[in-house]
Amino acid sequence: MADLAAVAGAQAAEAQEVIDTFGAEGVSFLRQSGSLVDITHESLIRQWSRLREWALQEAADRKDFEQFAIFAATDLPRKIWLRGGQLDRAEEWFKKGLTKEWAKQYRQIISASIRVAIL
């Protein structure tokens, strides 16, 4: 719960209150299993435009993060630097102020991606 709260910029108790409210019997939009919180109705994402936008932005941010991590592992040691559009994209991405807690959730996939890129 602490990781979820940190990514959301909230206190753990606040995040749990939201999960409890939207996961209550008779509502059950969310389901919690240990540290995993799942949206139980995919239609919520389709119908709730703001949530859908958040999900799409999250996917785009994750993709950029993976690409920057691979670049850092493979190109920086060879002194190849970002230029042009890549540099512009990196600067815009950096301005979002995504936290280390946000990045931590993608550590495994990035490590695997870097191993593949290096091979």
ZAVO-442737 format. One record per atom (N, C-alpha, C, O): residue in one letter; x, y, z. Coordinates in steps of 0.02 Angstrom, whole numbers, padded with zeros to 5 digits, always signed. Each point is the difference from the previous one (the first is absolute). Layout:
AXYZ/...
This chain:
M+00041-00059+00000/M-00041+00059+00000/M+00043+00063+00000/M-00017+00050-00031/A+00073-00053+00066/A+00044+00058+00003/A+00026+00019-00069/A+00004+00060-00016/D+00012-00110-00027/D+00024+00015-00067/D-00055+00033-00042/D+00013+00049-00034/L-00073-00076+00038/L-00057+00029-00037/L-00012+00072+00022/L-00009+00045-00042/A+00009-00034+00106/A-00010+00067+00027/A+00055+00048-00023/A-00014+00057-00019/A+00076-00080+00019/A+00056+00042-00020/A-00006+00019-00074/A+00012+00058-00018/V-00030-00106-00025/V-00009+00014-00071/V-00057+00050-00010/V+00004+00044-00043/A-00057-00050+00083/A-00058+00044-00006/A+00011+00067+00035/A-00041+00045-00008/G+00095-00039+00046/G+00011+00062+00037/G-00048+00009+00057/G-00021+00055+00016/A+00002-00111+00016/A-00048+00002+00055/A+00029-00038+00060/A+00052-00032-00005/Q-00087+00036+00060/Q+00016-00039+00059/Q-00030-00069-00008/Q-00051-00008-00034/A+00082-00042+00064/A-00025-00069-00005/A-00072-00006+00024/A-00040-00036-00031/A+00023+00071+00084/A-00069-00002+00026/A-00050+00029-00050/A-00055-00026-00007/E+00075+00078-00029/E-00044+00030-00050/E-00011-00048-00058/E-00056-00009-00024/A+00110-00022+00001/A-00006-00048-00055/A-00044-00059+00021/A-00042-00023-00039/Q+00051-00002+00100/Q-00040-00056+00024/Q-00074+00019+00006/Q-00043-00040-00014/E+00029+00102+00034/E-00069+00023+00005/E-00034+00000-00068/E-00058-00019-00006/V+00094+00041-00045/V-00028-00001-00068/V-00013-00072-00022/V-00053-00015-00027/I+00101-00029+00039/I-00008-00070-00020/I-00059-00031+00037/I-00040-00036-00029/D+00035+00049+00094/D-00055-00028+00040/D-00067+00026-00025/D-00048-00038-00004/T+00044+00103-00012/T-00062+00030-00023/T-00023-00030-00066/T-00058-00019-00008/F+00105+00015-00040/F-00019-00025-00066/F+00004-00076-00006/F-00016-00029-00052/G+00037-00003+00106/G+00000-00074+00001/G-00052-00029+00047/G-00003-00060+00010/A-00039+00104+00019/A-00049-00023+00049/A-00053-00044-00034/A-00013+00004-00060/E-00017-00046+00101/E-00053-00043-00024/E-00056+00044-00029/E-00019+00050+00029/G-00006-00070-00086/G-00051+00039-00034/G+00028+00050-00049/G-00036+00025-00044/V+00100-00009+00051/V+00033+00045-00047/V+00051-00040-00040/V-00007-00007-00061/S+00056-00019+00094/S+00053-00044-00026/S+00028+00019-00068/S+00004-00042-00045/F+00015+00105+00038/F+00036+00022-00061/F+00073-00019+00004/F+00034-00008-00051/L-00009+00002+00112/L+00070-00019+00011/L+00003-00063+00042/L-00044-00014+00041/R+00097-00025-00052/R+00012-00060+00039/R+00073+00002+00023/R+00045+00013-00040/Q-00035-00025+00103/Q+00068+00000+00027/Q+00019-00070+00021/Q-00037-00035+00035/S+00096+00014-00057/S+00027-00064+00019/S+00073+00012+00019/S+00043+00005-00044/G-00030-00001+00109/G+00067+00017+00023/G+00017+00071-00022/G-00036+00047+00016/S+00091-00040-00053/S+00021+00067-00022/S-00028+00017-00069/S+00012+00055-00026/L-00048-00101-00005/L-00028+00011-00066/L-00071+00028+00005/L-00041-00026+00037/V+00028+00080-00073/V-00067+00029-00004/V-00021-00003-00073/V+00036+00024-00044/D-00093-00053+00032/D-00024-00012-00068/D-00066+00035-00011/D-00043-00001+00044/I+00035+00031-00103/I-00065+00027-00020/I-00041-00060-00025/I+00020-00033-00048/T-00077+00020+00080/T-00037-00061-00014/T-00043+00004-00062/T-00020-00051-00027/H+00005+00110+00004/H-00044+00008-00058/H+00036+00039-00054/H+00010+00061+00006/E+00010-00096-00058/E+00036+00032-00055/E-00041+00057-00031/E+00028+00047-00028/S-00093-00053+00032/S-00043+00053-00028/S+00012+00067+00034/S-00012+00052-00030/L+00036-00053+00093/L+00016+00063+00033/L+00054+00038-00039/L-00005+00061-00008/I+00055-00096-00016/I+00053+00033-00037/I-00027+00027-00066/I+00017+00055-00021/R-00060-00094-00012/R-00027+00022-00064/R-00047+00060+00009/R+00001+00046-00042/Q-00041-00046+00094/Q-00050+00052+00009/Q+00026+00062+00037/Q-00026+00055-00009/W+00075-00063+00051/W+00027+00054+00040/W+00059+00030-00038/W+00055-00025+00004/S-00068+00079-00040/S+00051+00027-00045/S+00063+00022+00037/S+00055-00010-00025/R-00062+00039+00083/R+00059+00023+00037/R+00043-00060+00021/R+00062+00002-00005/L-00093-00055+00029/L+00037-00060+00019/L+00034-00031-00061/L+00057-00022+00004/R-00093+00021-00060/R+00029-00027-00062/R+00061+00041-00021/R+00051-00029-00020/E-00056+00095+00025/E+00057+00044-00016/E+00059-00014+00046/E+00057-00002-00022/W-00071-00007+00086/W+00054-00015+00048/W+00034-00066-00018/W+00061-00004+00001/A-00101-00046-00018/A+00028-00066-00018/A+00043+00005-00063/A+00054-00029-00003/L-00078+00066-00046/L+00039+00009-00062/L+00064+00039+00013/L+00053-00017-00027/Q-00056+00069+00069/Q+00059+00039+00017/Q+00050-00042+00039/Q+00060+00005-00011/E-00086-00047+00056/E+00044-00044+00039/E+00038-00047-00047/E+00060-00011+00008/A-00095-00017-00057/A+00031-00046-00047/A+00054+00037-00041/A+00054-00028-00012/A-00069+00089-00009/A+00049+00039-00039/A+00060+00018+00043/A+00057-00005-00024/D-00068+00025+00086/D+00056+00017+00045/D+00044-00061+00013/D+00061+00005+00001/R-00093-00063+00009/R+00038-00062+00011/R+00043-00017-00061/R+00058-00018+00007/K-00087+00025-00066/K+00037-00015-00062/K+00061+00047-00006/K+00055-00023-00016/D-00066+00087+00028/D+00056+00048-00003/D+00053-00018+00052/D+00060+00000-00015/F-00081-00016+00075/F+00046-00017+00054/F+00043-00060-00019/F+00060-00001+00010/E-00093-00050-00038/E+00037-00059-00023/E+00052+00019-00052/E+00058-00023+00003/Q-00078+00064-00052/Q+00047+00019-00053/Q+00058+00041+00028/Q+00057-00010-00021/F-00071+00055+00067/F+00054+00039+00030/F+00047-00044+00041/F+00061+00010+00000/A-00089-00060+00035/A+00042-00045+00040/A+00045-00042-00045/A+00058-00011+00015/I-00086-00013-00070/I+00040-00039-00047/I+00055+00044-00030/I+00058-00022-00006/F-00075+00083-00013/F+00049+00047-00026/F+00056+00010+00050/F+00059-00001-00017/A-00079+00012+00081/A+00050+00012+00052/A+00047-00060+00008/A+00060+00009+00013/A-00086-00068-00020/A+00041-00060+00010/A+00043-00017-00060/A+00054-00029+00007/T-00076+00047-00067/T+00035-00022-00060/T+00039+00056-00035/T+00056-00012-00024/D-00084+00071+00020/D+00031+00053-00039/D+00044+00048+00041/D+00052+00022-00024/L-00073-00007+00085/L+00040+00046+00040/L+00071-00025+00012/L+00046+00040-00003/P-00037-00105+00017/P+00070-00023+00010/P+00043+00010-00063/P+00061+00005+00005/R-00094-00001-00063/R+00038+00012-00062/R+00002+00075-00018/R+00021+00019-00055/K-00044+00022+00102/K+00000+00073-00008/K-00043+00023-00059/K+00018+00046-00036/I-00075-00079+00027/I-00049+00021-00050/I-00055+00037+00039/I-00029-00028+00046/W+00016+00090-00065/W-00045+00043+00038/W-00066+00010-00038/W-00003-00007-00061/L-00049+00022+00099/L-00064+00017-00031/L+00007+00064-00040/L+00034+00047+00020/R-00069-00045-00077/R+00000+00060-00043/R-00069+00010-00029/R-00041-00045-00001/G+00029+00105-00023/G-00061+00016-00038/G-00064-00020+00036/G-00010+00018+00058/G-00032-00054-00094/G-00066-00020+00026/G+00005-00044+00062/G-00041+00005+00045/Q+00092-00049-00043/Q+00009-00042+00059/Q+00014+00042+00062/Q-00027-00013+00054/L+00070+00063-00063/L+00016+00043+00056/L-00061+00041+00022/L-00013+00007+00060/D-00025+00019-00109/D-00061+00037+00016/D-00049-00043+00039/D-00029+00022+00050/R+00020-00084-00072/R-00047-00046+00033/R+00025-00014+00071/R-00041-00002+00047/A+00105-00009-00039/A+00028-00013+00067/A-00010+00059+00046/A-00016-00008+00059/E+00026+00068-00085/E-00009+00060+00042/E-00072+00007+00022/E-00013+00016+00058/E-00034-00027-00104/E-00071+00005+00018/E-00019-00054+00050/E-00037+00013+00048/W+00063-00073-00057/W-00014-00055+00045/W+00027+00016+00070/W-00033-00013+00050/F+00094+00040-00047/F+00032+00016+00063/F-00040+00053+00039/F-00004-00003+00061/K-00026+00050-00097/K-00039+00054+00032/K-00062-00026+00036/K-00028+00035+00042/K+00006-00096-00059/K-00059-00028+00032/K+00012-00013+00074/K-00047-00004+00039/G+00110-00002-00019/G+00016-00009+00070/G-00021-00068+00028/G-00018-00005+00058/L+00020-00046-00100/L-00018-00067+00024/L+00050-00022+00054/L+00060+00012-00006/T-00085-00042+00057/T+00040-00016+00059/T+00037-00067-00007/T-00015-00040-00044/K+00063+00030+00089/K+00035-00064+00000/K-00048-00056+00018/K+00009-00057-00021/E-00061+00072+00061/E-00050-00050+00016/E-00037-00022-00063/E-00016-00059-00009/W+00002+00107-00035/W-00033-00015-00064/W+00046-00045-00041/W-00023-00051-00027/A+00086+00069+00022/A+00047-00038-00040/A+00011-00071+00027/A+00010-00047-00038/K-00013+00040+00103/K+00013-00064+00033/K-00047-00055-00025/K+00019-00058-00003/Q-00080+00077-00014/Q-00049-00050-00021/Q+00018-00032-00067/Q-00027-00052-00018/Y+00073+00083-00019/Y+00019-00025-00065/Y+00071-00030-00001/Y+00026-00016-00054/R+00004+00009+00111/R+00070-00023+00005/R+00011-00067-00036/R+00048-00007-00037/Q-00091-00042+00048/Q+00011-00066-00029/Q-00003+00002-00077/Q+00044-00028-00033/I-00094+00060+00006/I-00006+00000-00073/I+00057+00039-00032/I+00023-00017-00054/I+00000+00069+00087/I+00055+00039-00027/I+00064-00040+00003/I+00039+00000-00048/S-00027-00035+00103/S+00060-00041+00005/S+00001-00053-00055/S+00051-00012-00031/A-00108-00020+00020/A-00005-00051-00053/A+00011+00032-00069/A+00034-00029-00042/S-00063+00086+00031/S+00007+00035-00064/S+00073+00019-00013/S+00024-00006-00057/I+00010+00028+00108/I+00071+00019-00007/I+00041-00062-00017/I+00044+00004-00043/R-00058-00060+00076/R+00038-00061-00016/R-00009-00019-00073/R+00048-00020-00033/V-00109+00025+00007/V-00014-00017-00070/V+00036+00049-00047/V+00028-00020-00050/A-00030+00085+00067/A+00031+00051-00042/A+00076-00009-00004/A+00030+00014-00052/I+00000-00037+00106/I+00072-00008+00002/I+00023-00061-00040/I+00055+00000-00027/L-00097-00051+00022/L+00018-00061-00036/L+00010+00011-00074/L+00015-00048-00036/
